[in-house]
C-alpha cells in the first residue's frame, strides 16, 4: 500500500518585516543558486503522492513569486498554483484550503509548510505524513536547548517552563484534509488568533502527534540566515527598478501608438 495522496500549502504571503525591514521578501533571495521559495517547494514536488501544491503570496505579487519558483511553476506532473494570501498566516492558510476545496482534486491529507523553511527534506515530510495517518495530525519537532520561559508584555519572566516537556515545533504540519478544513472554517468564525495550525486543529478536537524533526529544518528569519544577503537585496532592488522603468516606457510607447492611430483615423 502506497503513501496517501496529499496536497501541500506553502505559505509565502508574509511581508518579511524582520528580514531587511521588508524591503525584499526573503523567499525571493537565493541560497546556493536556488531561491528560498524554490528550495522549500521542491521536496514536495518530488514525492509521488503529492497531488497539488498551492503557494500563497502577497496580493499583486504573483509575477515575482512565479519567477522565484522557476521551473517548478511550470511542472507538469504536480501542478503548482498561486493563491493570494491574507494579512496573517492563518488567513493565508485558510485561503489556500478554500482554493483546494474549489479545485476539487481528491486528497486525503494536507501538508502546511513555511515558504521560508528551505532546508526541509523528503525524510521529514514522509515521517510527518506517516504519523498523521495514525493520529489525524502531525508535526516535526526538536528538543529545546535553551531554557524556556513565559514573559509578560514588558519582558519580565512570569513562569519557568519545563524543558523536558517543551519542544520546538517545525513544519510541515500535516492533517486529514476534511478535518483541517473544518477546523480553519470554525477558527475564522470565532475570532481567535492562533500561533500555528496544530493549535487550530487541536482547538477543534483533533489530535496532533509529534514526530522527530530535523535541526537543519530551520526557518529563514534574519539577514544573517542568508549568505551575501545585503548584496542580493541591492541587486534585486536594482533589477526590479529597471524592470519597472522598462515596463513604464513600454506602456507609454503603446499609449502613444494608440493616440497616433486615433488621430490618423479621426
N, C-alpha and C positions, 0 to 999 in steps of 0.2 A: 504494500500500500504506500503510495507516494505522499508527499507533503500536501497539505490542504492548500487550496487556492487562496491568495490574499492580495489585497491592494495596499499600496504604500502612499501615505500622505506626507510630503516633505514640506516642512514649514520654513518659508524664506520670505515672509512678508514684513519682518521687523525692520526698524529704522537704523539698527546698528549704532545706537546713541553712545554706548560705552566704547565703541570702536571708532576712533578718529572723529569723534563728535558727529557721527552720522554723515560725514562728507561723502563717503563711498560705502556701499553695502559690502560687508566683509565676505559674503558669499561669492562676490564677483571677482575677488582677488585670487591669486594663484599660489599654489604650493607645488614645487617640483613640476612645473609646466602645466598643471591642470587646476581649474578653478575649484575653490572650496565647495561650491554647489555641485559641480560635476563629480567630485570625489565622494560627496555624500549620497548621490543618487546611484552611481554606477554599480555598487554591490547588490542593490535590489534588482536592477535590470538583468544581472547575470543569473539570478535564481529562476529556475524553470517554472516554479509555481506562482510567480508574481504575474498577475494578470493586467495590472494597470498602475501607473504612477501619476499622482496629482501633486503638482508643485504650487504652493501658494506664494504669491508675490505681491508687492505693493501695486495698488491700482495705477494704471497707465504706465507700468514698468515692464510689461511683458516682452518688449523688444530686447531690453538689456538682459532680462532673465533668460530668454531663449539663446542669446549669444553665450552666456555663461554656461549653459547646458551643453553647447556644442553639438557633437554628433548624437548625443543621447536624445536630443529633441526630435531628431528625425528617425529614431529607432523604429524598425518595422514590426518586430515581434511583440514588444512590450510598449504600448502607447504611453507617451509622456505628455500630459495635458496641463496647461497653466490655468490657474484659478486666482482671481482677485482675492486677496486676504482681507482681514478686518483690522481693527485698531489694536486688538490684543491677540495673543497666541490662541487663546480659547476660541475667539470669534473666527480666526483663520481656519482652525481645525474643523469647526462646525460647518463652515462654508465648503470645505473640502469634502466632508461627509455628505453634505447635501448634493454636491455635484456628482459624487459617486452614485448616490441614490437616483439622480436624474438620468445618468448614463445607462444604468441598469445592467452593468456587467456583473454576473453572478460570482460573488466571492464569499468565502466563509469567515475570513479574518481581515483586519485592517492593522497595518503597522504605521505608527505615527512617529516620525523621526525629525530631528532638528536639521535644517539645511546647513547649519554651521558645524555640525558634528561629523567632520570629514574623514575620520580615521576608523569608521565602523568597518567591521569585517563580516564576511558571509557566515563565519562560525557564530558570531554573536547573534546575527539575525536568525539563523536556523535554530540555535539553542533557545532563543526567546519564543519563537513560533512553536516549538515543540512543547514548551512549558505552558503556553497559552492554550494549547489543545487539551490539556489536562485540567486546567483551572478556570478557563474563560478569559483570563487576563494575565499578562506577564510583562516584566521589565528587567533589564540587566542592572545589576547593582554592584558596587565595590565597597569594601570596608573603609571607614574613615580613619585617617591617620592623625588628624588634628583633634583637639578636644572640642566637642560641640557644645555650644551654649545658646540659650534663648536670651534675647535682649529686648529692651523697650525702644521707643522712638528716639530716645537720647543716646542709645548705645550702651546703656547700663545693663549688666547681666542680671537676669531675673530668674534663671534656672540653669543648673548644671546637668546636662543630659548624659545618659549612659552610653559611652562609645560602643559598648559591646552589643547594644540593641538598636544602634543607629547606623544607617548606611547612606551612601550617596547613590541616588537613582539616575540612570542614564536613559538614553533612547537608542534603538526603537522600543516603544511600548506597544504591545500587540494585544488586540482584543477580538472577541467574537463580533463580527460586523453588526448584526442587528442590535446587540446589547449596547455597544458603544454609541451607535447612532441614537438609540433611545435615551441613553444617559446624557448625551450632549443636548438633545432637544429639551429635556427636562431642566438641564443646567441653564439653558438660555432663558427659560421662563422664571427661574427662582431668583435671578439677580445676584447670586453669589459669585465672587471672583475666585477662581481656582488656580492652584500652583501648577498642576500638570494634569494629564489625562488619567493617571492612576487614581487621583483624588476624585475626579468626576465619576469614574467607573465605580469605585467603592462607595461613594455617596449615594449611588443609585442601586446599591445592593449587590454589586458584583464583587468577585473575589480576584485579587491580584497576587500571584506568587512570584517572588523574585528569583532570578537565576544568576549565574555567575557572569559578571560584566568584565570589562577589559579596561585597565587603567590608561591604555593608549587611546581609548574611545572618548577622547576629551572634546570639548566644545570650544571653537574659536571664539574668544570673547574680547581680548585686549590686543593692542598693536603688536606687542612682543610675541604673540602667538603665531604671527606670520613673518617669515624671514623677508627682509627688504620691503616691509610694508610701506614705509614712507615714500620710497621711490616708485613703488607700484601705484600708490594713490596719486602721486604727482602726474605720472604718465597717463593714468586712467582719466583724470580730470582734463588733462590737455587734449587727449583724443576725443573725449566727449564734447569739449568745447568746439573743436574743429568740425566734428560731425554736425553739431547744431548750426554752426555758421554755414556749412555746405548745404544743409537742408533748407535753411532760410533763403540762401541765394537761389537755390533751385525753385523754391516756391515763388520768389519774386520774378524769376525768369519766366515761369509758366504763366504767372499773372499778367506780365507784360505782353506775352504772346496772345493771350486771350483778349486783352484790351485792343491790341492791334487788329485782330480778326474782327472785333466788334466795329472798329472804326471803318475798316475796309468794307465790311458787309453793310454798314449803315449808310 
